[in-house]
Structure formats: C-alpha cells, structure tokens
Amino acid sequence: MSAQMSGEPAPAKSRCRLARLSTPAREAIAAAAVDLGGVERLVAWVREDAKNESVFWASIFPKLIPLQLAGEEGGPVALELVIRFV
C-alpha cells in the first residue's frame, strides 16, 4: 500500500534520481565517467557546442543544488524583513 493510501504523507523528494541508485550502480557510473576522460573531457564536451553548455547548466549542474532548504541544525529557515524609511 502506498503512503498516500495509508493516510501517511508522501515522503519528500529531497534527492536527485542518481541518489536513488544502488551504491554499486553509482560506483559504476563514476568509474565510467573517469574512464571517459573525467573532468577534462566534461569541460571539453561543454565547450564543443553552445547546446552542450546549455545542457550542462540546465540539467547537469542543478543536480548539485539541494532540493530542500533548511535552517540551522535542520530547523526552519529564518527570514528577516527589514524596511527602512529614509
């Protein structure tokens, strides 16, 4: 039974698709990336075509950005609004 059917809230989607892979699968992908040229090859690929750079910034790089924000020690994010009249 799914979480939604049982009345429990659905789990937060806080990880990218790659994080859902098993450890051996992630290790295999990382090893393949190294064998394909690693950082140097990725940079060369990005520079080969403007479309590649667009893919890098739109699809690859955002996977490094956390999907959820959290405040100190995992608490809520504190916001402060300051309005000054001069």
Secondary structure, DSSP 4 states (H G I P E B T S, - for coil): --TTTTTPPPPP--S-GGGGS-HHHHHHHHHHHHHTTHHHHHHHHHHH-HHHHHHIIIIIGGGGS-SS---GGG-PPP--------
